[in-house]
Amino acid sequence: MPQQQGPIRVGIIGTGIFAYRHMRAYRHLGADKFVIVACSNRSREKAEKFAQEAGIPEQAIFTDPNDLIALPNVDLVDVILPIQFNRAILEACVAAGKNALFEKPIAADLNDARAIVKLGQSSPTVVALAENWAYHPKVQAVAEFVRGGGIGKIINFTYDSARPFNPDSPYLSTTWRQNPQHPGGYLSDGCVHDMGHLVPILGRFESVSAMASSNYKEHYVKEETLATTIRLCSAGVKRMLLEIHGSNGTLRLINDTDIELLDDQGLPLDVSQFERPDALSDVEGELSNLYNVIVKGDKLGISLDEGFHHLAFIVSALESAESGRQIKIASV
């Protein structure tokens, strides 16, 4: 694929809540890297509202996403749609020779997820899965340290992740949350974030045993609490704690911002090596990586087959919760 010349021209399909977060990130990175030139939404009113804020001209506002994909001045299609539409839109993007960024989870089921992985692997253009939690600088630093043998051989780990329930969240009332097509509803939508933390640090999982329950049945249509050997749940406060015990010491990652490192005697060690003050985080880090992939040929921060593994873990965990059995995690 020839290298991109000039800023990457972006067309956004789906102008809901998170499109505005992407718009802020594109602007943060600068018009020399990205410029939003078109948008599409099945609601013309929502598309026009976004276009006004993004500075998109009227002739580049669409209700049919295929019209946007066909635009010759769009280099990157940013797909922010309910997950069940990912496969069809990505197939259209690749057929049109467009780079594409699409939202997690990778798909609504493992069949579509496999098809997306194979599509991206065979495409001459970039097909990138958006997983902003994989771009937290300290998570990346910890991943490099642990996978590089920094605490020796991993013996075991525990992970406790809790996010507050907010009845006023704008995401709670969305159609794709209240009528989810993806397995587990909020569990797969939210827990792939946790997988974006864990897999780069610990590697992939082979099997899982799990239990699932619901504490907010009046708000969620499916379970929102999942307990496995790693714990993923809803709670009153946001808190994440990953503790990894290795043959040479212990590392704790707290809320993806704080790190504690202990030697094999339990004594604290210096953690300044994990500081990355100039690194971009979250969506900005994600889009910066994508820019470098398209323009410089860098490697994606998260691969499509990793995205498949994230979803496959949750599908297996849900099956385990229902059956009471340990479930082997599917592979591509």
Buried (B, 14 or more C-beta within 10 A) or exposed (E): EEEBEEBBBBBBBBBBEBBBEBBEBBBBBEEEBBBBBBBBBBEEEBBBBBBEEBEBEEEBBBEEBBBBBBBEEBBBBBBBBBBBBBBEBBBBBBEBEBBBBBBBBBBBBBEBBBBBBEBBEEBEBBBBBBBBBBBBBBBBBBBBBBEEEBBEEBEEBEBBBBBEBEEEEEBBEBEBBEEBEBBBBBBBBBBBBBBBBBBBBBEBBEEBBBBBEBEBEEBBEBBBBBBBEBBBBBBEEEEBBBBBBBEEBBBBBBEBEEBEBBEEEEEEBEBEEBEEEEBBBBBBBBBBBBBBBBBEEEEBBBBBBBBBBBBBBBBBBBBBBEEEEEBBBBEB
